Structures are given as structure tokens and as C-alpha cells.
Amino acid sequence: MDPNNTHSQALAAALARPDLSHSLRAFLQDVQRQAQRRPLSPRQVEAIDRIANAPARPNFSLINRAAVARLPDVLARLLPGGCPIGNEWHVGSLRGDTGDSLRVRLRGERAGAWCDFATGDKGGDPISLAAAVAGISQDEAARRLARMLGMEDAAHG
């Protein structure tokens, strides 16, 4: 079997992924140009295989929209010590303590945006909040939030 053909197929498969970030797509296109001039290095081949075979990224937009639509319920589970006050959910910290230093917008254009005024931690959506609460990556937080919302299909791209 021709290794260059195998690598070309893996590269094409990686580039065909609809969930590629802009930077990964640019990297793969650069590798594709290099492959026309010289054989790929083992590191490049390994990177292409990792990208081509990586699990699909969650649909962040869909998951965030669904979480915002049910934001009080989501926040009650993520931050159980909090409560709604006006247009915000007030809670003591990312651990869910009672208090007032962490606030999450409940309504409007910025619904889901949050800030912990005691620590300076902040984010713009429910997924970033779920990631901060659990201390996990945003990809994993999106998957867990999707499961919590009954959206398993969105958790896998």
C-alpha cells in the first residue's frame, strides 16, 4: 500500500470534518500544501490521524440556546445555593454557595453571561459556566449540559 495515498486519504477525511476550527483547517491545508512537495513527517501523520479520528465537537450554539431557554432550571442544578433576583441569578460562588458575588443574567440579549465579582471569573454563556463550575473543558461541559437537557444528539456534533 502506498503510504502517501493513505496519508492523502486521512488528510481528505480530516479536512471534510464540518466541525473543524478555523485554526485546525488552516493547519491541515498547510500540511496538504507541504505534502505536494515532500513526504509527511511522522508527527504530521500522527496529527492528521488524531484530527480525523477525534470525536465530533458538540453543537455549542444549539446547546447554549436550549440552556438559555431553561436557564432558571439549569442554574438551580449547577448553582443550587442561588436564587433569582430581578434579571439575575445570585449565588455565592462557582461551588453553588449561598451569597451574592456570582451573578448570571437570566434574560435579554446577554442571558447566560456570568461574572464572579469576588474572583473575577466570568463567561458569556451557560456552557462556559458549566465548565467553570465542574472544572472541565468546554467540550465536556457542553456534552454534560446537552445530556442534562435531553439533547444527546447535540452533544456529538
N, C-alpha and C positions, 0 to 999 in steps of 0.2 A: 504494500500500500504506500502511496506517495505521501510523505508527511506534510508537504506543502499544501496538497489538496485537502487533507484532513484539517490542517490549520485554517485554510481558507473557508471551509465549511463551518468550523467553530466560530470564526470571526463573523461570517454572514449571520449565523444564528444569534450571536451576541448583539450585533447591530440591528437585528429585526425585533428586538425586545421593545415593546411600546412603553415600558416603564423606566427606560434609561434616563439618568440625569444628563443634563447638558454636558457636564464635565466628563462623564464616562463615555458618552457618544463621541466627544472630541478626542479623547484618548484612543478609542478604538479606530476612529478614522485616521488618526496619525499612525497607528500601528499598521493599518491597512496600506497606507502610502509607503511606509518603510518596507513592508513585505514585498512590494513590487521591485525593490532594488536589492534586497538581501534576505537571507533566511531569518526567521524569527528566533529570538533568544529563548532559552528555556523559561526564563522569567516572564517573558511576554506571552508565551504559550500558556503558562500556568494562570496568568492574569485573565487571559481570554476565556479559559475554561471556567474560572471562578465566576466571571461575569455572566457567561452564557448559562451556567447551571444554578445561579443564585435563585432563591425563592423570589417570587414576584413581590414587588413593593405594594403595600396597602394603598387603597384609594383614599388619600388624605382628605381631599375636598369633600367627598361623599360622606366619610365618617365624621368629619367636623360639622358638616351641615346637620346630620342626624343628631349629633350630640347637642348642638345648639338648640335644636327643636325640642329636646327633652332636658335642657340644661339643669333645672332645679333637681330633677331626679338623679341625673348624673352626679351633680355636686353633692347631693346627700349621701351618695355611695362613696365618692372619692374623699370628701371632707366632711365627715359626719358631725363634727362639732360646730359646724357653721349654721347660719340662718340667713334668710333673705331680709335685707333692709333696703327699701326703696328699689333702685335699679341694680343693686349689687348683692352678692353673697359675701357675708363677712365671716371670717374664721381666723383663728389664732396663728396657724402656721400650715405648712405643707403636710404636717403629721395629722391634721384634722382637729387640733385642739380648739377649745372654745376661745374666743378672743376677737380681735379686730384688725390685726396687722395685715392679713392677707385678704384681698378683695378680688372678686370675679364679676365682670359685667354680665348682667342677666339678659339685657335687652338692647336693641338698637344695632347699629352698624358694627359696633365693636363687641358684640355679645361673645363671650368666651375668653376675652382678653383678661389677663390677671396680673397682679403685682403683689408681692410680699414686701410691704414698706419697711419691715424690720430688717430684712436681709438684702433687699434689692433684687431678688429673683423675680423674673417676670416672663411672660409669654403672651402670644397673641391668639391662642386657640385652645380648645379643650384637649387636643392631643398633647400639646406641649405641657399642659397642666398635669395630665395623667402621667406623662413621662417623669416630670419633676416629683410628683407625689410618690411614685413607685421606685424612683432612682434607676430607670431603664431607658433604653434608646427610644426615640420617637417611633421608629418602625414597630418595635414590640408594643409600645403603648397604643399605637393605632390598632394593632391586631387585638389586644385585650379589650380596648374600648368597643371595637366592632363586635366582638363576642358578647360583651355586656349589653349591647344594643340589639342583639339578634341579627347581625349583619355579616355572617361568616364569609359570604362571597366577596364583600368589600375588603375583607382582611387579607385577601390573596390577589389583589390587583384587580 
